[in-house]
Structure formats: C-alpha cells, structure tokens
C-alpha cells in the first residue's frame, strides 16, 4: 500500500470512530491501546536483530521462528567451519530478505495499526 492509501484508510476509520457513542469509544480505545504497535520499536528490533525478532513483536510467531532458526543454523555452519559458504549464504539471505522491511517499517506498522483499528471497531460496533 502507498502512504496516501494508508492515510486515507486511517482517516476513514477515525471518521467511523467519531460516530461511536461515548461508551463505545471508551471500549474501542481500550482495545486499540492494548494492541497498537510503535514503528520505532519495530524498526529497532529489525535493525538490531535481523534474526526476525520484529516478527514476534507483531505476533507473527511462525515467521519469526523461521528467521531465527535459519539465522542460527547459518551461524553454526559459518562459525564452526562445517559449511561456511552455506552458513554465510543463509545469513546473507535473511539479511537481504529483512532489509526491505526495515526501510518499510513505517508502512508495515501503519498497516498493522489500521488493521488493529478495524478489528477493534468490529468488536465494539459489531
């Protein structure tokens, strides 16, 4: 999604929130607050730990585990000199796969938070 489409989607959701009753808004904001994520935390986890910890932050456990295991196995292969080329290739592949996510962290979190808003609205507005 583009930045503009994400902003439009958020604006549309905020407009729907504005039409909720006071009690519904109270419930909505409690739900949203418990689930919304910070783009800077996501980017920091991605930058500092390319092994996939940022996926755990968003609740994507399987993807995080895959990245973490792939990175650990690559590290074992590389540093133990068992299969250093294979290990290095595994580490580099995780890095290359995760790098675009670092540069798109704002969009990824914006989309995630918009999805949180949708889910929270559906729970409150039913």
Backbone atoms as SQL, in Angstrom:
CREATE TABLE atoms (id INTEGER PRIMARY KEY, chain TEXT, resi INTEGER, resn TEXT, atom TEXT, x REAL, y REAL, z REAL);
INSERT INTO atoms VALUES
  (1, 'A', 1, 'UNK', 'N', 0.834, -1.188, 0.000),
  (2, 'A', 1, 'UNK', 'CA', 0.000, 0.000, 0.000),
  (3, 'A', 1, 'UNK', 'C', 0.877, 1.249, 0.000),
  (4, 'A', 2, 'UNK', 'N', 0.330, 2.307, -0.518),
  (5, 'A', 2, 'UNK', 'CA', 1.060, 3.568, -0.531),
  (6, 'A', 2, 'UNK', 'C', 0.781, 4.328, 0.770),
  (7, 'A', 3, 'UNK', 'N', 1.641, 5.300, 1.049),
  (8, 'A', 3, 'UNK', 'CA', 1.436, 6.134, 2.237),
  (9, 'A', 3, 'UNK', 'C', 0.075, 6.819, 2.182),
  (10, 'A', 4, 'UNK', 'N', -0.287, 7.294, 1.012),
  (11, 'A', 4, 'UNK', 'CA', -1.555, 8.012, 0.850),
  (12, 'A', 4, 'UNK', 'C', -2.746, 7.097, 1.101),
  (13, 'A', 5, 'UNK', 'N', -2.715, 5.883, 0.569),
  (14, 'A', 5, 'UNK', 'CA', -3.843, 4.968, 0.784),
  (15, 'A', 5, 'UNK', 'C', -3.945, 4.563, 2.256),
  (16, 'A', 6, 'UNK', 'N', -2.801, 4.414, 2.915),
  (17, 'A', 6, 'UNK', 'CA', -2.825, 4.115, 4.350),
  (18, 'A', 6, 'UNK', 'C', -3.418, 5.270, 5.145),
  (19, 'A', 7, 'UNK', 'N', -3.050, 6.489, 4.774),
  (20, 'A', 7, 'UNK', 'CA', -3.608, 7.675, 5.463),
  (21, 'A', 7, 'UNK', 'C', -5.111, 7.781, 5.220),
  (22, 'A', 8, 'UNK', 'N', -5.539, 7.518, 3.995),
  (23, 'A', 8, 'UNK', 'CA', -6.974, 7.583, 3.682),
  (24, 'A', 8, 'UNK', 'C', -7.757, 6.522, 4.454),
  (25, 'A', 9, 'UNK', 'N', -7.188, 5.326, 4.518),
  (26, 'A', 9, 'UNK', 'CA', -7.841, 4.267, 5.266),
  (27, 'A', 9, 'UNK', 'C', -7.947, 4.635, 6.739),
  (28, 'A', 10, 'UNK', 'N', -6.862, 5.180, 7.306),
  (29, 'A', 10, 'UNK', 'CA', -6.884, 5.595, 8.709),
  (30, 'A', 10, 'UNK', 'C', -7.917, 6.698, 8.936),
  (31, 'A', 11, 'UNK', 'N', -7.974, 7.655, 8.039),
  (32, 'A', 11, 'UNK', 'CA', -8.936, 8.752, 8.167),
  (33, 'A', 11, 'UNK', 'C', -10.367, 8.225, 8.137),
  (34, 'A', 12, 'UNK', 'N', -10.631, 7.282, 7.253),
  (35, 'A', 12, 'UNK', 'CA', -11.954, 6.671, 7.170),
  (36, 'A', 12, 'UNK', 'C', -12.305, 5.949, 8.469),
  (37, 'A', 13, 'UNK', 'N', -11.330, 5.244, 9.024),
  (38, 'A', 13, 'UNK', 'CA', -11.549, 4.550, 10.296),
  (39, 'A', 13, 'UNK', 'C', -11.786, 5.546, 11.430),
  (40, 'A', 14, 'UNK', 'N', -11.016, 6.613, 11.455),
  (41, 'A', 14, 'UNK', 'CA', -11.189, 7.635, 12.509),
  (42, 'A', 14, 'UNK', 'C', -12.567, 8.293, 12.401),
  (43, 'A', 15, 'UNK', 'N', -13.049, 8.438, 11.184),
  (44, 'A', 15, 'UNK', 'CA', -14.384, 9.002, 10.986),
  (45, 'A', 15, 'UNK', 'C', -15.445, 8.066, 11.572),
  (46, 'A', 16, 'UNK', 'N', -15.273, 6.767, 11.344),
  (47, 'A', 16, 'UNK', 'CA', -16.198, 5.783, 11.920),
  (48, 'A', 16, 'UNK', 'C', -16.140, 5.811, 13.441),
  (49, 'A', 17, 'UNK', 'N', -14.940, 5.965, 13.981),
  (50, 'A', 17, 'UNK', 'CA', -14.776, 6.032, 15.440),
  (51, 'A', 17, 'UNK', 'C', -15.514, 7.245, 15.987),
  (52, 'A', 18, 'UNK', 'N', -15.466, 8.341, 15.253),
  (53, 'A', 18, 'UNK', 'CA', -16.141, 9.562, 15.675),
  (54, 'A', 18, 'UNK', 'C', -17.638, 9.414, 15.815),
  (55, 'A', 19, 'UNK', 'N', -18.226, 8.439, 15.135),
  (56, 'A', 19, 'UNK', 'CA', -19.671, 8.222, 15.195),
  (57, 'A', 19, 'UNK', 'C', -20.081, 7.248, 16.300),
  (58, 'A', 20, 'UNK', 'N', -19.114, 6.712, 17.023),
  (59, 'A', 20, 'UNK', 'CA', -19.432, 5.808, 18.123),
  (60, 'A', 20, 'UNK', 'C', -19.995, 6.585, 19.305),
  (61, 'A', 21, 'UNK', 'N', -20.750, 5.893, 20.133),
  (62, 'A', 21, 'UNK', 'CA', -21.226, 6.513, 21.367),
  (63, 'A', 21, 'UNK', 'C', -20.043, 6.658, 22.325),
  (64, 'A', 22, 'UNK', 'N', -20.236, 7.415, 23.385),
  (65, 'A', 22, 'UNK', 'CA', -19.164, 7.643, 24.359),
  (66, 'A', 22, 'UNK', 'C', -18.711, 6.314, 24.976),
  (67, 'A', 23, 'UNK', 'N', -19.660, 5.440, 25.298),
  (68, 'A', 23, 'UNK', 'CA', -19.317, 4.146, 25.888),
  (69, 'A', 23, 'UNK', 'C', -18.572, 3.269, 24.882),
  (70, 'A', 24, 'UNK', 'N', -19.006, 3.293, 23.630),
  (71, 'A', 24, 'UNK', 'CA', -18.334, 2.522, 22.588),
  (72, 'A', 24, 'UNK', 'C', -16.912, 3.042, 22.363),
  (73, 'A', 25, 'UNK', 'N', -16.758, 4.361, 22.384),
  (74, 'A', 25, 'UNK', 'CA', -15.415, 4.946, 22.213),
  (75, 'A', 25, 'UNK', 'C', -14.489, 4.512, 23.335),
  (76, 'A', 26, 'UNK', 'N', -15.015, 4.491, 24.539),
  (77, 'A', 26, 'UNK', 'CA', -14.217, 4.069, 25.693),
  (78, 'A', 26, 'UNK', 'C', -13.738, 2.634, 25.506),
  (79, 'A', 27, 'UNK', 'N', -14.630, 1.752, 25.099),
  (80, 'A', 27, 'UNK', 'CA', -14.262, 0.351, 24.852),
  (81, 'A', 27, 'UNK', 'C', -13.293, 0.240, 23.672),
  (82, 'A', 28, 'UNK', 'N', -13.564, 1.023, 22.622),
  (83, 'A', 28, 'UNK', 'CA', -12.704, 0.985, 21.429),
  (84, 'A', 28, 'UNK', 'C', -11.265, 1.374, 21.790),
  (85, 'A', 29, 'UNK', 'N', -11.109, 2.506, 22.473),
  (86, 'A', 29, 'UNK', 'CA', -9.761, 2.983, 22.786),
  (87, 'A', 29, 'UNK', 'C', -9.021, 2.040, 23.737),
  (88, 'A', 30, 'UNK', 'N', -9.753, 1.364, 24.617),
  (89, 'A', 30, 'UNK', 'CA', -9.110, 0.372, 25.483),
  (90, 'A', 30, 'UNK', 'C', -8.591, -0.799, 24.650),
  (91, 'A', 31, 'UNK', 'N', -9.380, -1.254, 23.687),
  (92, 'A', 31, 'UNK', 'CA', -8.956, -2.340, 22.798),
  (93, 'A', 31, 'UNK', 'C', -7.773, -1.911, 21.930),
  (94, 'A', 32, 'UNK', 'N', -7.883, -0.726, 21.362),
  (95, 'A', 32, 'UNK', 'CA', -6.827, -0.239, 20.460),
  (96, 'A', 32, 'UNK', 'C', -5.512, -0.068, 21.210),
  (97, 'A', 33, 'UNK', 'N', -5.574, 0.542, 22.368),
  (98, 'A', 33, 'UNK', 'CA', -4.361, 0.805, 23.144),
  (99, 'A', 33, 'UNK', 'C', -3.612, -0.479, 23.491),
  (100, 'A', 34, 'UNK', 'N', -4.341, -1.540, 23.741),
  (101, 'A', 34, 'UNK', 'CA', -3.713, -2.804, 24.110),
  (102, 'A', 34, 'UNK', 'C', -3.010, -3.483, 22.935),
  (103, 'A', 35, 'UNK', 'N', -3.340, -3.091, 21.691),
  (104, 'A', 35, 'UNK', 'CA', -2.829, -3.802, 20.531),
  (105, 'A', 35, 'UNK', 'C', -1.955, -2.978, 19.592),
  (106, 'A', 36, 'UNK', 'N', -2.052, -1.676, 19.639),
  (107, 'A', 36, 'UNK', 'CA', -1.335, -0.826, 18.691),
  (108, 'A', 36, 'UNK', 'C', 0.179, -0.953, 18.901),
  (109, 'A', 37, 'UNK', 'N', 0.946, -0.853, 17.817),
  (110, 'A', 37, 'UNK', 'CA', 2.399, -1.026, 17.875),
  (111, 'A', 37, 'UNK', 'C', 3.112, 0.245, 17.435),
  (112, 'A', 38, 'UNK', 'N', 4.336, 0.394, 17.933),
  (113, 'A', 38, 'UNK', 'CA', 5.170, 1.560, 17.646),
  (114, 'A', 38, 'UNK', 'C', 6.131, 1.253, 16.495),
  (115, 'A', 39, 'UNK', 'N', 6.125, 2.076, 15.440),
  (116, 'A', 39, 'UNK', 'CA', 7.019, 1.813, 14.305),
  (117, 'A', 39, 'UNK', 'C', 8.493, 1.892, 14.666),
  (118, 'A', 40, 'UNK', 'N', 8.860, 2.717, 15.617),
  (119, 'A', 40, 'UNK', 'CA', 10.268, 2.834, 16.009),
  (120, 'A', 40, 'UNK', 'C', 10.757, 1.572, 16.714),
  (121, 'A', 41, 'UNK', 'N', 9.909, 0.975, 17.535),
  (122, 'A', 41, 'UNK', 'CA', 10.274, -0.282, 18.193),
  (123, 'A', 41, 'UNK', 'C', 10.457, -1.380, 17.160),
  (124, 'A', 42, 'UNK', 'N', 9.542, -1.441, 16.191),
  (125, 'A', 42, 'UNK', 'CA', 9.632, -2.436, 15.122),
  (126, 'A', 42, 'UNK', 'C', 10.937, -2.255, 14.348),
  (127, 'A', 43, 'UNK', 'N', 11.246, -1.020, 13.981),
  (128, 'A', 43, 'UNK', 'CA', 12.473, -0.751, 13.223),
  (129, 'A', 43, 'UNK', 'C', 13.715, -1.083, 14.052),
  (130, 'A', 44, 'UNK', 'N', 13.700, -0.752, 15.334),
  (131, 'A', 44, 'UNK', 'CA', 14.854, -1.044, 16.192),
  (132, 'A', 44, 'UNK', 'C', 15.072, -2.553, 16.324),
  (133, 'A', 45, 'UNK', 'N', 13.994, -3.298, 16.487),
  (134, 'A', 45, 'UNK', 'CA', 14.123, -4.755, 16.566),
  (135, 'A', 45, 'UNK', 'C', 14.640, -5.328, 15.253),
  (136, 'A', 46, 'UNK', 'N', 14.182, -4.771, 14.155),
  (137, 'A', 46, 'UNK', 'CA', 14.641, -5.233, 12.846),
  (138, 'A', 46, 'UNK', 'C', 16.112, -4.886, 12.648),
  (139, 'A', 47, 'UNK', 'N', 16.487, -3.693, 13.001),
  (140, 'A', 47, 'UNK', 'CA', 17.861, -3.228, 12.788),
  (141, 'A', 47, 'UNK', 'C', 18.855, -3.964, 13.692),
  (142, 'A', 48, 'UNK', 'N', 18.517, -4.059, 14.957),
  (143, 'A', 48, 'UNK', 'CA', 19.453, -4.637, 15.921),
  (144, 'A', 48, 'UNK', 'C', 19.499, -6.168, 15.839),
  (145, 'A', 49, 'UNK', 'N', 18.386, -6.767, 15.486),
  (146, 'A', 49, 'UNK', 'CA', 18.297, -8.232, 15.475),
  (147, 'A', 49, 'UNK', 'C', 17.677, -8.684, 14.168),
  (148, 'A', 50, 'UNK', 'N', 18.474, -8.757, 13.142),
  (149, 'A', 50, 'UNK', 'CA', 17.946, -9.161, 11.835),
  (150, 'A', 50, 'UNK', 'C', 17.427, -10.594, 11.837),
  (151, 'A', 51, 'UNK', 'N', 17.536, -11.269, 12.951),
  (152, 'A', 51, 'UNK', 'CA', 17.109, -12.662, 13.040),
  (153, 'A', 51, 'UNK', 'C', 15.595, -12.816, 13.108),
  (154, 'A', 52, 'UNK', 'N', 14.830, -11.761, 13.018),
  (155, 'A', 52, 'UNK', 'CA', 13.382, -11.868, 12.946),
  (156, 'A', 52, 'UNK', 'C', 12.619, -11.519, 14.200),
  (157, 'A', 53, 'UNK', 'N', 13.252, -10.891, 15.172),
  (158, 'A', 53, 'UNK', 'CA', 12.543, -10.559, 16.411),
  (159, 'A', 53, 'UNK', 'C', 11.398, -9.574, 16.186),
  (160, 'A', 54, 'UNK', 'N', 11.504, -8.764, 15.145),
  (161, 'A', 54, 'UNK', 'CA', 10.435, -7.813, 14.843),
  (162, 'A', 54, 'UNK', 'C', 9.144, -8.537, 14.463),
  (163, 'A', 55, 'UNK', 'N', 9.253, -9.763, 13.950),
  (164, 'A', 55, 'UNK', 'CA', 8.045, -10.534, 13.635),
  (165, 'A', 55, 'UNK', 'C', 7.328, -10.958, 14.913),
  (166, 'A', 56, 'UNK', 'N', 8.089, -11.308, 15.929),
  (167, 'A', 56, 'UNK', 'CA', 7.477, -11.650, 17.221),
  (168, 'A', 56, 'UNK', 'C', 6.726, -10.445, 17.782),
  (169, 'A', 57, 'UNK', 'N', 7.251, -9.244, 17.577),
  (170, 'A', 57, 'UNK', 'CA', 6.618, -8.010, 18.056),
  (171, 'A', 57, 'UNK', 'C', 5.216, -7.852, 17.476),
  (172, 'A', 58, 'UNK', 'N', 5.036, -8.295, 16.222),
  (173, 'A', 58, 'UNK', 'CA', 3.731, -8.192, 15.578),
  (174, 'A', 58, 'UNK', 'C', 2.889, -9.454, 15.739),
  (175, 'A', 59, 'UNK', 'N', 3.397, -10.415, 16.513),
  (176, 'A', 59, 'UNK', 'CA', 2.644, -11.632, 16.738),
  (177, 'A', 59, 'UNK', 'C', 2.766, -12.663, 15.632),
  (178, 'A', 60, 'UNK', 'N', 3.709, -12.479, 14.724),
  (179, 'A', 60, 'UNK', 'CA', 3.926, -13.431, 13.631),
  (180, 'A', 60, 'UNK', 'C', 4.974, -14.453, 14.084),
  (181, 'A', 61, 'UNK', 'N', 4.532, -15.353, 14.946),
  (182, 'A', 61, 'UNK', 'CA', 5.427, -16.285, 15.615),
  (183, 'A', 61, 'UNK', 'C', 6.118, -17.226, 14.631),
  (184, 'A', 62, 'UNK', 'N', 5.368, -17.813, 13.707),
  (185, 'A', 62, 'UNK', 'CA', 5.957, -18.766, 12.766),
  (186, 'A', 62, 'UNK', 'C', 7.037, -18.118, 11.909),
  (187, 'A', 63, 'UNK', 'N', 6.751, -16.948, 11.416),
  (188, 'A', 63, 'UNK', 'CA', 7.740, -16.258, 10.581),
  (189, 'A', 63, 'UNK', 'C', 8.971, -15.879, 11.400),
  (190, 'A', 64, 'UNK', 'N', 8.762, -15.427, 12.617),
  (191, 'A', 64, 'UNK', 'CA', 9.883, -15.095, 13.493),
  (192, 'A', 64, 'UNK', 'C', 10.739, -16.313, 13.803),
  (193, 'A', 65, 'UNK', 'N', 10.079, -17.433, 14.091),
  (194, 'A', 65, 'UNK', 'CA', 10.819, -18.666, 14.380),
  (195, 'A', 65, 'UNK', 'C', 11.609, -19.135, 13.161),
  (196, 'A', 66, 'UNK', 'N', 11.000, -19.058, 11.988),
  (197, 'A', 66, 'UNK', 'CA', 11.699, -19.453, 10.765),
  (198, 'A', 66, 'UNK', 'C', 12.969, -18.622, 10.587),
  (199, 'A', 67, 'UNK', 'N', 12.839, -17.303, 10.698),
  (200, 'A', 67, 'UNK', 'CA', 14.005, -16.428, 10.535),
  (201, 'A', 67, 'UNK', 'C', 15.065, -16.706, 11.591),
  (202, 'A', 68, 'UNK', 'N', 14.635, -16.860, 12.832),
  (203, 'A', 68, 'UNK', 'CA', 15.564, -17.082, 13.930),
  (204, 'A', 68, 'UNK', 'C', 16.325, -18.402, 13.751),
  (205, 'A', 69, 'UNK', 'N', 15.607, -19.458, 13.435),
  (206, 'A', 69, 'UNK', 'CA', 16.246, -20.757, 13.243),
  (207, 'A', 69, 'UNK', 'C', 17.172, -20.735, 12.034),
  (208, 'A', 70, 'UNK', 'N', 16.710, -20.129, 10.937),
  (209, 'A', 70, 'UNK', 'CA', 17.529, -20.038, 9.729),
  (210, 'A', 70, 'UNK', 'C', 18.827, -19.282, 10.017),
  (211, 'A', 71, 'UNK', 'N', 18.725, -18.204, 10.770),
  (212, 'A', 71, 'UNK', 'CA', 19.897, -17.402, 11.116),
  (213, 'A', 71, 'UNK', 'C', 20.831, -18.177, 12.058),
  (214, 'A', 72, 'UNK', 'N', 20.267, -18.858, 13.048),
  (215, 'A', 72, 'UNK', 'CA', 21.087, -19.630, 13.986),
  (216, 'A', 72, 'UNK', 'C', 21.808, -20.789, 13.297),
  (217, 'A', 73, 'UNK', 'N', 21.099, -21.516, 12.448),
  (218, 'A', 73, 'UNK', 'CA', 21.727, -22.625, 11.709),
  (219, 'A', 73, 'UNK', 'C', 22.821, -22.079, 10.800),
  (220, 'A', 74, 'UNK', 'N', 22.537, -20.972, 10.140),
  (221, 'A', 74, 'UNK', 'CA', 23.558, -20.334, 9.301),
  (222, 'A', 74, 'UNK', 'C', 24.776, -19.940, 10.107),
  (223, 'A', 75, 'UNK', 'N', 24.560, -19.415, 11.304),
  (224, 'A', 75, 'UNK', 'CA', 25.674, -19.031, 12.179),
  (225, 'A', 75, 'UNK', 'C', 26.495, -20.229, 12.619),
  (226, 'A', 76, 'UNK', 'N', 25.815, -21.312, 12.953),
  (227, 'A', 76, 'UNK', 'CA', 26.528, -22.531, 13.350),
  (228, 'A', 76, 'UNK', 'C', 27.370, -23.044, 12.183),
  (229, 'A', 77, 'UNK', 'N', 26.771, -23.120, 11.005),
  (230, 'A', 77, 'UNK', 'CA', 27.516, -23.581, 9.826),
  (231, 'A', 77, 'UNK', 'C', 28.713, -22.684, 9.537),
  (232, 'A', 78, 'UNK', 'N', 28.500, -21.391, 9.643),
  (233, 'A', 78, 'UNK', 'CA', 29.566, -20.440, 9.297),
  (234, 'A', 78, 'UNK', 'C', 30.706, -20.458, 10.317),
  (235, 'A', 79, 'UNK', 'N', 30.358, -20.322, 11.578),
  (236, 'A', 79, 'UNK', 'CA', 31.396, -20.180, 12.603),
  (237, 'A', 79, 'UNK', 'C', 32.064, -21.497, 12.998),
  (238, 'A', 80, 'UNK', 'N', 31.395, -22.617, 12.772),
  (239, 'A', 80, 'UNK', 'CA', 32.023, -23.899, 13.086),
  (240, 'A', 80, 'UNK', 'C', 32.886, -24.396, 11.928),
  (241, 'A', 81, 'UNK', 'N', 32.837, -23.704, 10.834),
  (242, 'A', 81, 'UNK', 'CA', 33.581, -24.058, 9.622),
  (243, 'A', 81, 'UNK', 'C', 33.131, -25.392, 9.024),
  (244, 'A', 82, 'UNK', 'N', 31.930, -25.854, 9.415),
  (245, 'A', 82, 'UNK', 'CA', 31.365, -27.069, 8.817),
  (246, 'A', 82, 'UNK', 'C', 31.063, -26.826, 7.341),
  (247, 'A', 83, 'UNK', 'N', 30.204, -25.866, 7.114),
  (248, 'A', 83, 'UNK', 'CA', 29.823, -25.459, 5.758),
  (249, 'A', 83, 'UNK', 'C', 29.800, -23.933, 5.728),
  (250, 'A', 84, 'UNK', 'N', 30.955, -23.295, 5.759),
  (251, 'A', 84, 'UNK', 'CA', 30.974, -21.836, 5.895),
  (252, 'A', 84, 'UNK', 'C', 30.285, -21.097, 4.753),
  (253, 'A', 85, 'UNK', 'N', 30.373, -21.598, 3.543),
  (254, 'A', 85, 'UNK', 'CA', 29.708, -20.910, 2.431),
  (255, 'A', 85, 'UNK', 'C', 28.188, -21.012, 2.541),
  (256, 'A', 86, 'UNK', 'N', 27.711, -22.184, 2.926),
  (257, 'A', 86, 'UNK', 'CA', 26.267, -22.371, 3.110),
  (258, 'A', 86, 'UNK', 'C', 25.785, -21.500, 4.269),
  (259, 'A', 87, 'UNK', 'N', 26.522, -21.518, 5.375),
  (260, 'A', 87, 'UNK', 'CA', 26.155, -20.695, 6.522),
  (261, 'A', 87, 'UNK', 'C', 26.140, -19.220, 6.199),
  (262, 'A', 88, 'UNK', 'N', 27.173, -18.763, 5.493),
  (263, 'A', 88, 'UNK', 'CA', 27.224, -17.358, 5.094),
  (264, 'A', 88, 'UNK', 'C', 26.077, -17.004, 4.168),
  (265, 'A', 89, 'UNK', 'N', 25.769, -17.904, 3.248),
  (266, 'A', 89, 'UNK', 'CA', 24.651, -17.659, 2.321),
  (267, 'A', 89, 'UNK', 'C', 23.326, -17.585, 3.070),
  (268, 'A', 90, 'UNK', 'N', 23.155, -18.418, 4.090),
  (269, 'A', 90, 'UNK', 'CA', 21.920, -18.387, 4.881),
  (270, 'A', 90, 'UNK', 'C', 21.785, -17.061, 5.626),
  (271, 'A', 91, 'UNK', 'N', 22.873, -16.614, 6.225),
  (272, 'A', 91, 'UNK', 'CA', 22.844, -15.349, 6.964),
  (273, 'A', 91, 'UNK', 'C', 22.575, -14.186, 6.022),
  (274, 'A', 92, 'UNK', 'N', 23.254, -14.171, 4.887),
  (275, 'A', 92, 'UNK', 'CA', 23.061, -13.091, 3.913),
  (276, 'A', 92, 'UNK', 'C', 21.639, -13.109, 3.351),
  (277, 'A', 93, 'UNK', 'N', 21.083, -14.299, 3.127),
  (278, 'A', 93, 'UNK', 'CA', 19.721, -14.363, 2.584),
  (279, 'A', 93, 'UNK', 'C', 18.701, -13.793, 3.566),
  (280, 'A', 94, 'UNK', 'N', 18.868, -14.077, 4.859),
  (281, 'A', 94, 'UNK', 'CA', 17.965, -13.497, 5.856),
  (282, 'A', 94, 'UNK', 'C', 18.125, -11.980, 5.862),
  (283, 'A', 95, 'UNK', 'N', 19.353, -11.512, 5.834),
  (284, 'A', 95, 'UNK', 'CA', 19.614, -10.073, 5.812),
  (285, 'A', 95, 'UNK', 'C', 18.948, -9.417, 4.601),
  (286, 'A', 96, 'UNK', 'N', 19.132, -9.997, 3.413),
  (287, 'A', 96, 'UNK', 'CA', 18.563, -9.413, 2.199),
  (288, 'A', 96, 'UNK', 'C', 17.040, -9.456, 2.206),
  (289, 'A', 97, 'UNK', 'N', 16.480, -10.496, 2.802),
  (290, 'A', 97, 'UNK', 'CA', 15.029, -10.608, 2.873),
  (291, 'A', 97, 'UNK', 'C', 14.441, -9.605, 3.865),
  (292, 'A', 98, 'UNK', 'N', 15.139, -9.368, 4.963),
  (293, 'A', 98, 'UNK', 'CA', 14.621, -8.491, 6.015),
  (294, 'A', 98, 'UNK', 'C', 14.929, -7.008, 5.787),
  (295, 'A', 99, 'UNK', 'N', 15.925, -6.714, 4.997),
  (296, 'A', 99, 'UNK', 'CA', 16.316, -5.323, 4.771),
  (297, 'A', 99, 'UNK', 'C', 15.178, -4.453, 4.232),
  (298, 'A', 100, 'UNK', 'N', 14.416, -4.904, 3.225),
  (299, 'A', 100, 'UNK', 'CA', 13.298, -4.070, 2.764),
  (300, 'A', 100, 'UNK', 'C', 12.277, -3.783, 3.855),
  (301, 'A', 101, 'UNK', 'N', 12.111, -4.720, 4.775),
  (302, 'A', 101, 'UNK', 'CA', 11.164, -4.491, 5.864),
  (303, 'A', 101, 'UNK', 'C', 11.643, -3.385, 6.792),
  (304, 'A', 102, 'UNK', 'N', 12.940, -3.268, 6.930),
  (305, 'A', 102, 'UNK', 'CA', 13.487, -2.186, 7.740),
  (306, 'A', 102, 'UNK', 'C', 13.147, -0.844, 7.109),
  (307, 'A', 103, 'UNK', 'N', 13.326, -0.755, 5.798),
  (308, 'A', 103, 'UNK', 'CA', 13.056, 0.505, 5.102),
  (309, 'A', 103, 'UNK', 'C', 11.564, 0.802, 4.976),
  (310, 'A', 104, 'UNK', 'N', 10.731, -0.217, 5.108),
  (311, 'A', 104, 'UNK', 'CA', 9.282, -0.037, 5.020),
  (312, 'A', 104, 'UNK', 'C', 8.592, -0.167, 6.371),
  (313, 'A', 105, 'UNK', 'N', 9.347, -0.045, 7.443),
  (314, 'A', 105, 'UNK', 'CA', 8.777, -0.277, 8.770),
  (315, 'A', 105, 'UNK', 'C', 7.611, 0.668, 9.076),
  (316, 'A', 106, 'UNK', 'N', 7.691, 1.904, 8.639),
  (317, 'A', 106, 'UNK', 'CA', 6.593, 2.846, 8.891),
  (318, 'A', 106, 'UNK', 'C', 5.302, 2.361, 8.231),
  (319, 'A', 107, 'UNK', 'N', 5.402, 1.926, 6.977),
  (320, 'A', 107, 'UNK', 'CA', 4.217, 1.434, 6.265),
  (321, 'A', 107, 'UNK', 'C', 3.695, 0.139, 6.881),
  (322, 'A', 108, 'UNK', 'N', 4.602, -0.758, 7.222),
  (323, 'A', 108, 'UNK', 'CA', 4.196, -2.044, 7.796),
  (324, 'A', 108, 'UNK', 'C', 3.424, -1.825, 9.092),
  (325, 'A', 109, 'UNK', 'N', 3.931, -0.956, 9.942),
  (326, 'A', 109, 'UNK', 'CA', 3.259, -0.691, 11.220),
  (327, 'A', 109, 'UNK', 'C', 1.981, 0.112, 11.014),
  (328, 'A', 110, 'UNK', 'N', 1.990, 1.035, 10.054),
  (329, 'A', 110, 'UNK', 'CA', 0.772, 1.796, 9.759),
  (330, 'A', 110, 'UNK', 'C', -0.333, 0.839, 9.328),
  (331, 'A', 111, 'UNK', 'N', -0.012, -0.114, 8.450),
  (332, 'A', 111, 'UNK', 'CA', -0.994, -1.102, 8.009),
  (333, 'A', 111, 'UNK', 'C', -1.441, -1.973, 9.176),
  (334, 'A', 112, 'UNK', 'N', -0.498, -2.403, 9.993),
  (335, 'A', 112, 'UNK', 'CA', -0.825, -3.219, 11.162),
  (336, 'A', 112, 'UNK', 'C', -1.779, -2.460, 12.092),
  (337, 'A', 113, 'UNK', 'N', -1.454, -1.209, 12.370),
  (338, 'A', 113, 'UNK', 'CA', -2.292, -0.409, 13.273),
  (339, 'A', 113, 'UNK', 'C', -3.666, -0.128, 12.666),
  (340, 'A', 114, 'UNK', 'N', -3.734, 0.059, 11.343),
  (341, 'A', 114, 'UNK', 'CA', -5.040, 0.204, 10.694),
  (342, 'A', 114, 'UNK', 'C', -5.860, -1.067, 10.868),
  (343, 'A', 115, 'UNK', 'N', -5.198, -2.219, 10.749),
  (344, 'A', 115, 'UNK', 'CA', -5.891, -3.490, 10.952),
  (345, 'A', 115, 'UNK', 'C', -6.373, -3.634, 12.399),
  (346, 'A', 116, 'UNK', 'N', -5.563, -3.155, 13.343),
  (347, 'A', 116, 'UNK', 'CA', -5.977, -3.151, 14.758),
  (348, 'A', 116, 'UNK', 'C', -7.219, -2.282, 14.917),
  (349, 'A', 117, 'UNK', 'N', -7.225, -1.135, 14.272),
  (350, 'A', 117, 'UNK', 'CA', -8.386, -0.243, 14.346),
  (351, 'A', 117, 'UNK', 'C', -9.632, -0.924, 13.793),
  (352, 'A', 118, 'UNK', 'N', -9.493, -1.615, 12.661),
  (353, 'A', 118, 'UNK', 'CA', -10.634, -2.319, 12.052),
  (354, 'A', 118, 'UNK', 'C', -11.171, -3.394, 12.998),
  (355, 'A', 119, 'UNK', 'N', -10.262, -4.202, 13.544),
  (356, 'A', 119, 'UNK', 'CA', -10.689, -5.269, 14.457),
  (357, 'A', 119, 'UNK', 'C', -11.364, -4.692, 15.708),
  (358, 'A', 120, 'UNK', 'N', -10.783, -3.635, 16.244),
  (359, 'A', 120, 'UNK', 'CA', -11.347, -3.029, 17.446),
  (360, 'A', 120, 'UNK', 'C', -12.734, -2.444, 17.155),
  (361, 'A', 121, 'UNK', 'N', -12.869, -1.804, 15.994),
  (362, 'A', 121, 'UNK', 'CA', -14.170, -1.258, 15.603),
  (363, 'A', 121, 'UNK', 'C', -15.202, -2.362, 15.439),
  (364, 'A', 122, 'UNK', 'N', -14.809, -3.456, 14.820),
  (365, 'A', 122, 'UNK', 'CA', -15.755, -4.540, 14.611),
  (366, 'A', 122, 'UNK', 'C', -16.198, -5.168, 15.935),
  (367, 'A', 123, 'UNK', 'N', -15.308, -5.189, 16.913),
  (368, 'A', 123, 'UNK', 'CA', -15.648, -5.736, 18.226),
  (369, 'A', 123, 'UNK', 'C', -16.600, -4.804, 18.985),
  (370, 'A', 124, 'UNK', 'N', -16.411, -3.518, 18.801),
  (371, 'A', 124, 'UNK', 'CA', -17.221, -2.533, 19.531),
  (372, 'A', 124, 'UNK', 'C', -18.529, -2.247, 18.809),
  (373, 'A', 125, 'UNK', 'N', -18.428, -2.101, 17.496),
  (374, 'A', 125, 'UNK', 'CA', -19.589, -1.695, 16.684),
  (375, 'A', 125, 'UNK', 'C', -20.447, -2.893, 16.290),
  (376, 'A', 126, 'UNK', 'N', -19.799, -4.049, 16.225),
  (377, 'A', 126, 'UNK', 'CA', -20.474, -5.306, 15.936),
  (378, 'A', 126, 'UNK', 'C', -21.282, -5.256, 14.723);
